[in-house]
């Protein structure tokens, strides 16, 4: 699928039925190459890939990420699904190095995001070739219509914070579809859709930028999190973030630290049925993450 310049429409019926759409062209090849180069220039300058904090809410830190979350092609598509008032709740940069064992277990985002909303849409933008071999996202069509069981595995190579995983007996692998994308293309998926991805067996990095959008309606709740208004008006009680573009690096790092503190406090809470060991583990992780955000805020970079 290509979002045309004239019609500028997407198949909302397919999205409602299956929970996803792909591929949708967002960037020309030159812009896709430029954004990847900007990302990798940051990594080269600091001497290592972006750390976990930098990979979350990256739009508050970096112009390439800010440009993507405000991209009119992405927002035009998202508006057709959730309306004209749009918040960016968070972003996640998922990089799988060439030949790495990193993977994402089959899971549903809605189970642990702390968001109470009618619909949340993820726009997953490829900045490198995203194929079955490189570990592109795979989904189960129609699985967004119900919530399934999830367990926290904390598996070593799982890119998810808790290693959230749906038990094998609740999955339908024969129905799974790989959402392959070229650099500059995106997929859209519902936050209840069952999805995951395999390891990258190619000789190139697999870089995907996931943007989480939610409608800015008065009945939307997000557990004391903050968000960035990217289109229209905000009608929620969610704390609004200050856009990083045009701010100094110190201001950007401090705003990012404040936003990350709200995020980790919300997303690292135990489920009601969690045992004592799980609660202790999440408490320690949450407290360490909160302390790190204070350090980054004071340091300003």
C-alpha positions in Angstrom: 0.0 0.0 0.0 1.2 3.5 -0.8 -0.3 6.6 0.8 -0.9 8.7 -2.4 -0.3 12.4 -2.5 -3.7 13.0 -3.9 -6.1 10.7 -2.1 -4.1 10.5 1.1 -6.3 7.7 2.4 -5.7 4.3 4.0 -7.8 1.2 4.3 -9.5 1.8 7.6 -11.7 -1.2 7.1 -8.7 -3.6 6.9 -7.2 -2.0 9.9 -10.3 -2.4 12.0 -10.6 -6.1 10.8 -7.0 -7.2 10.9 -5.4 -4.7 13.3 -2.6 -3.6 11.0 -1.6 -2.0 7.6 1.6 -2.2 5.6 3.6 -1.1 3.7 2.9 2.7 3.6 5.6 4.9 2.1 6.6 7.8 4.3 10.1 8.8 3.2 11.9 9.0 -0.1 15.1 7.0 -0.3 17.3 10.1 0.3 15.5 11.1 3.5 15.6 7.5 4.8 19.4 7.4 4.2 19.8 10.9 5.8 17.9 9.9 9.0 19.8 6.7 9.4 23.0 8.7 8.9 22.0 11.3 11.6 21.2 8.5 14.0 24.5 6.7 13.4 26.4 10.0 13.6 25.2 10.4 17.2 26.2 6.9 18.0 29.7 7.4 16.5 30.2 10.6 18.4 29.3 9.0 21.8 31.2 5.8 20.9 28.4 3.3 21.3 24.8 2.7 20.2 22.0 4.6 21.8 21.3 3.4 25.3 17.9 2.3 26.6 17.0 5.8 27.8 18.0 7.4 24.5 16.0 4.8 22.6 12.8 5.9 24.5 11.1 9.2 23.7 14.0 10.0 21.3 11.9 12.9 19.8 12.7 15.0 22.9 16.5 14.6 22.2 17.1 14.4 18.5 15.9 16.4 15.4 15.6 13.2 13.2 13.2 11.7 15.7 11.2 14.9 16.1 10.9 15.1 12.3 9.5 11.6 12.2 6.9 12.0 14.9 5.6 15.2 13.2 5.8 13.8 9.7 2.6 14.8 7.8 2.3 11.5 6.0 2.3 9.6 9.2 0.0 12.0 11.0 -2.5 12.0 8.1 -2.7 8.2 8.2 -3.0 8.1 12.0 -5.7 10.9 12.0 -7.9 8.6 9.9 -7.7 6.0 12.6 -8.0 8.0 15.9 -9.1 11.5 14.9 -7.6 15.0 14.5 -6.2 15.5 18.0 -3.1 13.4 18.4 -0.6 12.8 21.2 2.7 11.0 20.8 2.8 9.0 24.0 6.3 7.5 23.5 8.7 6.2 20.9 11.0 3.2 20.9 14.1 2.7 18.8 14.6 -1.0 18.1 18.0 -1.8 16.7 19.2 -5.4 16.1 22.8 -5.5 15.2 23.9 -7.7 12.3 24.0 -11.3 13.4 22.7 -10.6 16.9 20.5 -12.9 18.9 18.2 -10.1 20.0 14.5 -10.8 19.4 11.1 -9.6 20.6 8.7 -12.3 22.0 5.1 -12.4 20.9 3.2 -10.0 23.1 0.5 -7.3 23.3 1.5 -3.8 24.2 -1.9 -2.9 25.8 -1.3 -5.2 28.7 1.5 -3.2 30.3 1.4 0.4 28.9 -0.9 1.8 31.6 -3.1 3.4 29.0 -6.9 3.5 29.1 -8.0 4.4 25.6 -10.3 3.3 22.8 -7.4 3.0 20.4 -3.6 3.4 20.4 -1.7 3.2 17.1 1.9 2.4 16.5 3.6 3.6 13.4 6.7 1.4 12.9 9.1 3.2 10.5 12.0 1.3 8.9 15.3 3.0 8.6 17.0 -0.1 7.2 15.7 -3.1 5.2 13.2 -4.9 7.4 12.8 -8.4 6.2 12.0 -11.8 7.7 15.7 -12.5 7.8 16.6 -9.2 9.5 14.0 -9.6 12.2 11.0 -7.6 11.0 7.9 -7.5 13.0 5.5 -10.4 12.6 1.8 -10.3 13.6 -1.3 -12.4 14.0 -4.1 -10.9 12.0 -7.3 -10.1 14.0 -5.6 -10.7 17.3 -6.3 -7.2 18.5 -9.9 -8.0 19.5 -9.1 -9.7 22.8 -6.4 -9.6 25.5 -4.3 -12.8 26.0 -2.3 -14.1 28.9 1.3 -12.8 29.2 4.2 -13.9 31.4 7.4 -12.0 32.3 10.4 -14.1 31.4 13.2 -11.5 31.6 15.0 -13.5 28.9 18.5 -12.3 28.2 18.2 -11.5 24.5 14.6 -10.3 24.6 14.4 -6.5 23.7 11.3 -6.1 25.9 11.9 -4.7 29.4 10.3 -7.6 31.2 10.5 -10.2 28.4 6.7 -10.2 28.2 5.6 -13.3 26.3 2.3 -15.0 25.4 2.3 -18.7 26.1 2.9 -20.9 23.0 -0.5 -22.6 23.4 -2.2 -19.2 22.9 -0.4 -18.4 19.6 -1.3 -19.4 16.1 2.1 -19.4 14.3 0.6 -20.7 11.0 -1.4 -17.4 10.7 1.5 -15.1 11.4 2.5 -12.5 8.8 5.9 -10.8 8.4 5.4 -7.1 7.8 8.4 -6.5 5.5 9.4 -2.9 4.8 11.9 -1.0 2.7 13.8 1.9 4.3 11.4 4.8 4.5 8.2 2.7 4.7 6.0 2.1 7.7 3.5 -0.2 9.1 0.6 0.7 11.4 -0.7 -1.6 14.1 -3.2 -1.6 17.0 -1.7 -1.7 20.5 -3.7 -4.9 21.3 -2.3 -6.7 18.2 -0.2 -9.8 19.0 3.2 -9.2 17.5 6.9 -9.9 17.9 10.1 -10.4 15.9 12.9 -12.9 15.3 16.7 -12.4 15.5 18.6 -10.6 12.7 20.6 -13.1 10.6 21.7 -10.6 8.0 25.0 -8.6 7.7 23.3 -5.2 8.2 21.7 -3.6 11.2 17.9 -3.7 11.4 16.7 -0.3 12.6 13.0 0.4 13.3 11.5 3.4 15.0 8.2 2.8 16.7 6.0 5.8 17.3 3.1 5.4 19.8 0.1 7.7 19.1 -3.0 8.1 21.1 -6.1 10.3 20.6 -6.1 13.4 22.7 -9.7 12.8 24.0 -11.0 13.8 27.4 -11.6 10.1 28.3 -8.1 9.0 27.7 -5.9 8.1 30.7 -2.2 7.3 30.8 -1.2 6.6 34.5 0.6 10.0 35.2 2.6 9.7 32.0 3.4 12.7 29.8 3.0 13.1 26.0 3.8 15.5 23.2 0.9 17.1 21.3 1.7 16.6 17.6 -1.6 17.6 16.0 -4.8 19.4 17.0 -5.6 20.2 20.6 -5.2 18.3 23.8 -8.4 17.4 25.7 -6.8 15.0 28.3 -5.3 15.5 31.7 -2.0 14.0 30.5 1.0 16.2 31.3 2.2 17.9 28.1 5.9 17.7 27.2 7.8 20.6 25.7 9.0 20.0 22.1 12.7 19.7 21.9 13.3 21.3 18.5 14.9 24.7 19.0 15.9 24.0 22.6 19.5 23.8 23.8 21.0 20.3 24.3 20.8 20.8 28.1 17.2 21.8 28.0 16.4 18.8 25.8 18.2 16.3 28.1 16.4 17.7 31.2 12.9 17.6 29.6 13.7 14.0 28.4 14.8 13.0 31.9 11.6 14.3 33.4 9.5 12.5 30.8 11.4 9.3 31.3 10.9 9.5 35.0 7.1 9.6 34.6 7.3 6.7 32.1 9.3 4.3 34.2 7.2 5.0 37.3 4.2 4.1 35.3 5.4 1.1 33.2 7.4 -0.7 35.8 4.5 -1.4 38.1 3.7 -5.0 39.0 0.5 -6.7 37.9 -2.1 -7.4 40.6 -1.3 -11.1 40.6 2.5 -10.6 40.8 4.4 -12.5 43.5 6.7 -11.1 46.1 9.9 -11.8 44.0 8.4 -10.1 40.9 7.3 -7.1 43.0 10.8 -6.8 44.6 12.5 -7.0 41.2 10.3 -4.3 39.6 10.7 -2.1 42.7 14.5 -2.2 42.5 14.5 -1.7 38.7 12.0 1.2 39.0 13.9 3.0 41.8 17.3 2.6 39.9 15.7 3.9 36.7 14.2 6.9 38.6 17.5 7.7 40.2 19.2 7.6 36.7 16.6 10.1 35.4 17.5 12.5 38.2 21.2 12.1 37.4 20.6 12.9 33.8 18.4 15.9 34.6 21.0 17.4 36.9 23.8 16.6 34.5 21.8 18.0 31.5 23.4 15.6 29.0 
